[in-house]
Amino acid sequence: ARQTHTTTRAVHAASALMVAEASRGVETRARKRKRDLAAQAGVAIPGLPFDVAVSIVEKHLPDPADLAVLRAVSKGMRDAVDATGRKVEEFEGWTAARRGYLSSLKCQRRRGRLSDEDEGLLCAAAARTGDIEAVKALRAENFPSDWRTCAFAAKRGELEVLKWARERGCPWDERTCAFAAKRGELEVLKWAR
């Protein structure tokens, strides 16, 4: 809580400095870029000042793959990420699924930005996190499942998810056992053989 309070105080101080410099006509290239992006984006999150969103991205999101997901799901946050000037990977459904970013994949699907192949990643992402209820819900909504659903469940040792998927005809192949073996998931291997 103390660190959050200190960070908030620092963000407010930086904002006050920007206002003071702007009133004196001082504007760096970076500050102009942030101002221009802020004008384009409105706000990243309703009620969150753009400079605070940029500060959050700069200080708390070091992973380029996480930045890619953030850019993919929110125009305002995309602009905040861009304002940092950091290198960002392109959003890839496969990376999001491997990391278990189910909500990001769902958002991309709602926006029509997932290919048919990528839609199969939704069940795989849920299986990877071991969230059997999410896998059930996705299948109930007719999201496709493919070999990755079983392979990701096996890789994480999620035997309950793997059994449920197989009982419902989810395809699998040698990668299911290979992923389980690589991670030392012996219980999964015994069942899958």
Secondary structure, 3 states (H helix, E strand, C coil): CHHHHHHHHHHHHHHHHHHHHHHCCCCCHHHHHHHHHHHHHCCCECCECHHHHHHHHHHHCCCHHHHHHHHHHCHHHHHHHHHHCCCCCCCCHHHHHHHCCHHHHHHHHHCCCCCHHHHHHHHHHHHHHCCHHHHHHHHHCCCCCCHHHHHHHHHCCCHHHHHHHHHCCCCCCHHHHHHHHHCCCHHHHHHHC
